[in-house]
Amino acid sequence: MEAFRQAVVNTLERRLFYIPSFKIYRGVAGLYDYGPPGCAVKSNVLAFWRQHFVLEENMLEVDCPCVTPEVVLKASGHVDKFTDLMVKDEKTGTCYRADHLLKDFCKEKLEKDPKITEEKAAEFKHVIAVLDEFSAEELGSKIKEYGITAPDTKNPLSAPYPFNLMFQTSIGPSGVSPGYMRPETAQGIFVNFKDLYYYNGNKLPFAAAQIGQAFRNEISPRQGLLRVREFTLAEIEHFVDPEDKSHPKFSEVANLEFLMFPRQDQVSGQSARIIRLGEAVSGGIVNNETLGYFIGRVYLFLTYLGIDKERLRFRQHLANEMAHYAADCWDAEIECSYGWIECVGIADRSAYDLRAHTDKSGVPLVAAEKFAEPIEVEFSDPFFIYQKLVITPVKKELGLAFKGNQKMVVEALEAMGEKEAMEMKATLETKGEVEFQVCTLGKDVTIKKNMVTISKEKKKEHQRVFTPSVIEPSFGIGRIIYCLYEHSFYTRPSKGGDEQLNVFRFPPLVAPIKCTVFPLVQNQQYEEVAKRIAKSLTAAGISYKIDITGTSIGKRYARTDELGVPLAITVDSTTSVTLRERDSKQQIRVSLEEVASVVKEVTDGLNTWNDVLWKYPTHSAAATED
Amino acid sequence: MEAFRQAVVNTLERRLFYIPSFKIYRGVAGLYDYGPPGCAVKSNVLAFWRQHFVLEENMLEVDCPCVTPEVVLKASGHVDKFTDLMVKDEKTGTCYRADHLLKDFCKEKLEKDPKITEEKAAEFKHVIAVLDEFSAEELGSKIKEYGITAPDTKNPLSAPYPFNLMFQTSIGPSGVSPGYMRPETAQGIFVNFKDLYYYNGNKLPFAAAQIGQAFRNEISPRQGLLRVREFTLAEIEHFVDPEDKSHPKFSEVANLEFLMFPRQDQVSGQSARIIRLGEAVSGGIVNNETLGYFIGRVYLFLTYLGIDKERLRFRQHLANEMAHYAADCWDAEIECSYGWIECVGIADRSAYDLRAHTDKSGVPLVAAEKFAEPIEVEFSDPFFIYQKLVITPVKKELGLAFKGNQKMVVEALEAMGEKEAMEMKATLETKGEVEFQVCTLGKDVTIKKNMVTISKEKKKEHQRVFTPSVIEPSFGIGRIIYCLYEHSFYTRPSKGGDEQLNVFRFPPLVAPIKCTVFPLVQNQQYEEVAKRIAKSLTAAGISYKIDITGTSIGKRYARTDELGVPLAITVDSTTSVTLRERDSKQQIRVSLEEVASVVKEVTDGLNTWNDVLWKYPTHSAAATED
């Protein structure tokens, strides 16, 4: 596993799929650049994401800044709760994640200490399992109990304390407006809910989407490209009526079958199993159709990209993993050399986020369902009080009783708060009268049952106003791409058998370059043909690379396979060329005029390689491979 | 002008092209969101940028983080010099840009003070002209002289002092690694020069490109979307041999003619004039072919997008505007309601940036030209010392003179530094011998002329090593888009003549949505046809919107014109439809089967509207417009 990862990572770094950022200054942990092929892969993945989600579902895409004022992240809870627990080397000040140290300690004991008792082993396993639930105090006492010290120096460690993972900055020159680099893109959508709802014709459901950078000031980044301090997120916020989470297109994904790992299976120690999505929803495993629809769409997205469906599972959050407000939450986890990695989170966050911003901003982020005619309704949303207090002073009786003071008594009655009014109502019903203080008169008066009616009742309403629920699929693009690299990588022996050659089996959709063009030998004639082909490829909108180095054709094939280029055109005559497919190494002969359109058919996905294979004569020149 | 801008901006805000960020929290100056149509326009502009520059020129695209460690921005000069001069209200602490206050004061005097003398007027005009050159002291003394106070409170102001415009943060938990949000994307490319040069087969020229967010903590942002605190940059760094800045494709742009504003014309008070690009380069107005090539490509890029070529000019930097190291610099300026706005900077920055990072990192960021056979060369690059000191002890003579000590004398001679050796050479030439201290012997020895030859000469070299020059076109994407909005906006009377309707005349390339689909009346039959058309549009990869509201067709046309949608399909039968073009309002009848492909031809730019107009019957139903 370690060796496989090393082979992948070496290839990725050598071919500049990625580069540790600021390498000439010895880099910064957790920051990576995408080099040319990595950048092309990322841009292909994002273009497909936009096609698959934004365009096909008519989502409203927005683009908000990374710099975010404190008030927004205070409302979302990030200022107070977006923390990891940290311990410090008490002498050098070096910082560590407290849970990492404890986990590493337990793992090492389990793996390398032969004298460990069965009882102790069980304890260490238990600690690893419940680690995420530990409070600062619990972590601290475990670290003390096990005598864990700073890994680099063996110095004693401080008690664990929370470190906020947001990069903090200051907006404007005065230094009095704190801001943060956003830890997710979602908040930019939530604060725009009102405008987006209006843009959608005040209709639900609708989804907004955003692709952009997010930031997490990790305490000590590990796991290479999987845990980084800056990353691209692609997030969808699908707003839906909490009373109707059905989805009109659910039937399109209901028959998909794939690995799911429901909560109860995890608790009872079972493994993930293949479930039909339709059954998962109808059987209540997945909370609702809309959540189920997105699970299905995410499955299609990832597998189209080239993620191996046998190493992809949808794992439901355990009750204690989920925020208290969440209705249900599933992670798309992809297995790679680091284990099962969360790459997409798909959560029904109920009305939590919109309510948090309504509270903090005072701007109601709500939707309304208009009724055909006013009706008496039961409101399901406890956030809004629809039962209205109705106080109706009977002016005639009050006039008879209080004469010139009538107006002031009426006003005082109408000004009563809910509690006071309901108490008066109760007293009037039991005793028939009540003493009532009228401040403007400076004295109490006696109110009788016939002088006022008080009710708190359901009113007829013209519309139902409610806070929408939000279903949020959130994609860690860098993680998906890294897992894709591992799933796409394989090696095969060179023709001579003397070395192992690297190949990325990217589908054309993802491949950084769709096609390479090689003149078989260096001569002017072939180079001119290569240039003509290049022009026709540009005209067809196909990205390509020409390799006119004098290297052997076999070496040039190896070089292009290592970049995951699906097709190679070898110019070996002035009328027709050899077209070679990367994985099968099969070759066909295609005329100069046709080659660009054949390449386009295959790389656009209109035809597969097998479709074109039988149409053209096979080229057998196995000798050229080396 | 003010009214025109207000009309554009109102339309943009109402239709959510952009939204002041965090509006429900009263926003943050200088931060804006792109709403759905703005986001689509931006993504179209970036896709075209990638096509026009990255793909057509085979550039190496990279993607680097925004968070940047201090050392990188120290080397680039941003930590020390990326500042604006600021003054503070001495009582409230409110900050202002010193030059803005002075400029506003002079402008107001010129515009609103009728008693002003001619002499004073000339002085104010001069101040405005040279404002950018003022030092902190000069700005301060002018502010004092004119008695300028804080605009909001009339309180006295502090002396001007520099404020660094970078958002500062801290990387990692220890608080000892300062970092900044990058003020430009270029540095990420420079620090990767070595890897990219290698990726390009160690060959020059090549260009790297990057699209990404950049950040500027403006003191007091003004001018709406033109001066913001976070923005998208698209930058190209074209690395070239300083001795050969020719460009193989220059002839492709040499015949372009457009408005240029050379330095000498600005100084002598002339206006911008139309110059053929080929002449500008051959006449020495533009420094070199590569710079000229990019000026031409930028012209094509902007005008394809829809920028009015009569309100676009290329202005050369004045000598005092340009950094001392720059060889030449031109700004693509676009005229809008705010005046002429710098939207693209195209600079020949010579070797400055690579040398700065070579100095700071100790990693030589250089290129090498291999010679066919070693030759004696003159090196033009003063950054590297190629004249090698050659000390050749004559062992035979030294052996005769020093016997057993010969080895130590030889070693001492060879270890001489450049200065010492050149002094010895001079003395030997004038006096024939010299006293020489040999530390390992603990004594002086006498060296005679025949015992050593010392030379500092040009050596035969196998390669020429040099720091490449960089030519940098840098695009402010948000500014380009804002100017495009102004250039695309017009109004025309409604059919009834009772109101003015807004239109954006976006070319299909830029339009946020390519096509709308309207059932003429609300009935199930037409809605089903609309859905069938929608499916065929999706299959053809065309973005569209269906509007099934019962609003009049005229109102629906107005709504879609205001979004700049080029084509509208009205479903008014079950076999054929009406296809309407936005600007001409011409309508043709197209069959259901053909309509998606006709829309695709026009929006992909394969055909113009005029091309298809004569192929299909005209639909005359002017009555439908209202």
HADDOCK unambig.tbl for C-alpha pairs under 7 A between the chains (distance, minus, plus):
assign (segid A and resid 21 and name CA) (segid B and resid 64 and name CA) 6.99 0.50 0.50
assign (segid A and resid 22 and name CA) (segid B and resid 191 and name CA) 6.19 0.50 0.50
assign (segid A and resid 24 and name CA) (segid B and resid 191 and name CA) 6.55 0.50 0.50
assign (segid A and resid 24 and name CA) (segid B and resid 361 and name CA) 6.07 0.50 0.50
assign (segid A and resid 24 and name CA) (segid B and resid 363 and name CA) 6.46 0.50 0.50
assign (segid A and resid 25 and name CA) (segid B and resid 361 and name CA) 5.79 0.50 0.50
assign (segid A and resid 31 and name CA) (segid B and resid 65 and name CA) 6.72 0.50 0.50
assign (segid A and resid 32 and name CA) (segid B and resid 64 and name CA) 6.83 0.50 0.50
assign (segid A and resid 32 and name CA) (segid B and resid 65 and name CA) 6.97 0.50 0.50
assign (segid A and resid 33 and name CA) (segid B and resid 62 and name CA) 6.96 0.50 0.50
assign (segid A and resid 33 and name CA) (segid B and resid 63 and name CA) 5.49 0.50 0.50
assign (segid A and resid 33 and name CA) (segid B and resid 64 and name CA) 4.40 0.50 0.50
assign (segid A and resid 33 and name CA) (segid B and resid 65 and name CA) 6.59 0.50 0.50
assign (segid A and resid 34 and name CA) (segid B and resid 62 and name CA) 5.50 0.50 0.50
assign (segid A and resid 34 and name CA) (segid B and resid 63 and name CA) 4.97 0.50 0.50
assign (segid A and resid 34 and name CA) (segid B and resid 64 and name CA) 6.49 0.50 0.50
assign (segid A and resid 35 and name CA) (segid B and resid 61 and name CA) 6.83 0.50 0.50
assign (segid A and resid 35 and name CA) (segid B and resid 62 and name CA) 4.78 0.50 0.50
assign (segid A and resid 35 and name CA) (segid B and resid 63 and name CA) 6.76 0.50 0.50
assign (segid A and resid 36 and name CA) (segid B and resid 60 and name CA) 5.18 0.50 0.50
assign (segid A and resid 36 and name CA) (segid B and resid 61 and name CA) 4.91 0.50 0.50
assign (segid A and resid 36 and name CA) (segid B and resid 62 and name CA) 5.39 0.50 0.50
assign (segid A and resid 39 and name CA) (segid B and resid 61 and name CA) 6.34 0.50 0.50
assign (segid A and resid 39 and name CA) (segid B and resid 62 and name CA) 5.67 0.50 0.50
assign (segid A and resid 39 and name CA) (segid B and resid 63 and name CA) 6.16 0.50 0.50
assign (segid A and resid 55 and name CA) (segid B and resid 543 and name CA) 6.84 0.50 0.50
assign (segid A and resid 60 and name CA) (segid B and resid 36 and name CA) 5.18 0.50 0.50
assign (segid A and resid 61 and name CA) (segid B and resid 35 and name CA) 6.82 0.50 0.50
assign (segid A and resid 61 and name CA) (segid B and resid 36 and name CA) 4.89 0.50 0.50
assign (segid A and resid 61 and name CA) (segid B and resid 39 and name CA) 6.34 0.50 0.50
assign (segid A and resid 62 and name CA) (segid B and resid 33 and name CA) 6.97 0.50 0.50
assign (segid A and resid 62 and name CA) (segid B and resid 34 and name CA) 5.50 0.50 0.50
assign (segid A and resid 62 and name CA) (segid B and resid 35 and name CA) 4.79 0.50 0.50
assign (segid A and resid 62 and name CA) (segid B and resid 36 and name CA) 5.39 0.50 0.50
assign (segid A and resid 62 and name CA) (segid B and resid 39 and name CA) 5.68 0.50 0.50
assign (segid A and resid 63 and name CA) (segid B and resid 33 and name CA) 5.50 0.50 0.50
assign (segid A and resid 63 and name CA) (segid B and resid 34 and name CA) 4.97 0.50 0.50
assign (segid A and resid 63 and name CA) (segid B and resid 35 and name CA) 6.77 0.50 0.50
assign (segid A and resid 63 and name CA) (segid B and resid 39 and name CA) 6.16 0.50 0.50
assign (segid A and resid 64 and name CA) (segid B and resid 21 and name CA) 6.99 0.50 0.50
assign (segid A and resid 64 and name CA) (segid B and resid 32 and name CA) 6.82 0.50 0.50
assign (segid A and resid 64 and name CA) (segid B and resid 33 and name CA) 4.40 0.50 0.50
assign (segid A and resid 64 and name CA) (segid B and resid 34 and name CA) 6.49 0.50 0.50
assign (segid A and resid 65 and name CA) (segid B and resid 31 and name CA) 6.70 0.50 0.50
assign (segid A and resid 65 and name CA) (segid B and resid 32 and name CA) 6.96 0.50 0.50
assign (segid A and resid 65 and name CA) (segid B and resid 33 and name CA) 6.60 0.50 0.50
assign (segid A and resid 65 and name CA) (segid B and resid 230 and name CA) 6.54 0.50 0.50
assign (segid A and resid 94 and name CA) (segid B and resid 174 and name CA) 6.90 0.50 0.50
assign (segid A and resid 95 and name CA) (segid B and resid 173 and name CA) 6.71 0.50 0.50
assign (segid A and resid 95 and name CA) (segid B and resid 174 and name CA) 6.54 0.50 0.50
assign (segid A and resid 167 and name CA) (segid B and resid 169 and name CA) 6.25 0.50 0.50
assign (segid A and resid 167 and name CA) (segid B and resid 170 and name CA) 6.79 0.50 0.50
assign (segid A and resid 168 and name CA) (segid B and resid 169 and name CA) 5.71 0.50 0.50
assign (segid A and resid 169 and name CA) (segid B and resid 167 and name CA) 6.25 0.50 0.50
assign (segid A and resid 169 and name CA) (segid B and resid 168 and name CA) 5.71 0.50 0.50
assign (segid A and resid 169 and name CA) (segid B and resid 169 and name CA) 5.21 0.50 0.50
assign (segid A and resid 170 and name CA) (segid B and resid 167 and name CA) 6.80 0.50 0.50
assign (segid A and resid 171 and name CA) (segid B and resid 217 and name CA) 6.61 0.50 0.50
assign (segid A and resid 172 and name CA) (segid B and resid 217 and name CA) 5.74 0.50 0.50
assign (segid A and resid 172 and name CA) (segid B and resid 218 and name CA) 6.39 0.50 0.50
assign (segid A and resid 172 and name CA) (segid B and resid 219 and name CA) 5.70 0.50 0.50
assign (segid A and resid 173 and name CA) (segid B and resid 95 and name CA) 6.71 0.50 0.50
assign (segid A and resid 173 and name CA) (segid B and resid 219 and name CA) 5.53 0.50 0.50
assign (segid A and resid 174 and name CA) (segid B and resid 94 and name CA) 6.91 0.50 0.50
assign (segid A and resid 174 and name CA) (segid B and resid 95 and name CA) 6.54 0.50 0.50
assign (segid A and resid 191 and name CA) (segid B and resid 22 and name CA) 6.20 0.50 0.50
assign (segid A and resid 191 and name CA) (segid B and resid 24 and name CA) 6.57 0.50 0.50
assign (segid A and resid 217 and name CA) (segid B and resid 171 and name CA) 6.60 0.50 0.50
assign (segid A and resid 217 and name CA) (segid B and resid 172 and name CA) 5.73 0.50 0.50
assign (segid A and resid 218 and name CA) (segid B and resid 172 and name CA) 6.37 0.50 0.50
assign (segid A and resid 219 and name CA) (segid B and resid 172 and name CA) 5.69 0.50 0.50
assign (segid A and resid 219 and name CA) (segid B and resid 173 and name CA) 5.53 0.50 0.50
assign (segid A and resid 230 and name CA) (segid B and resid 65 and name CA) 6.55 0.50 0.50
assign (segid A and resid 361 and name CA) (segid B and resid 24 and name CA) 6.06 0.50 0.50
assign (segid A and resid 361 and name CA) (segid B and resid 25 and name CA) 5.79 0.50 0.50
assign (segid A and resid 363 and name CA) (segid B and resid 24 and name CA) 6.44 0.50 0.50
assign (segid A and resid 543 and name CA) (segid B and resid 55 and name CA) 6.88 0.50 0.50
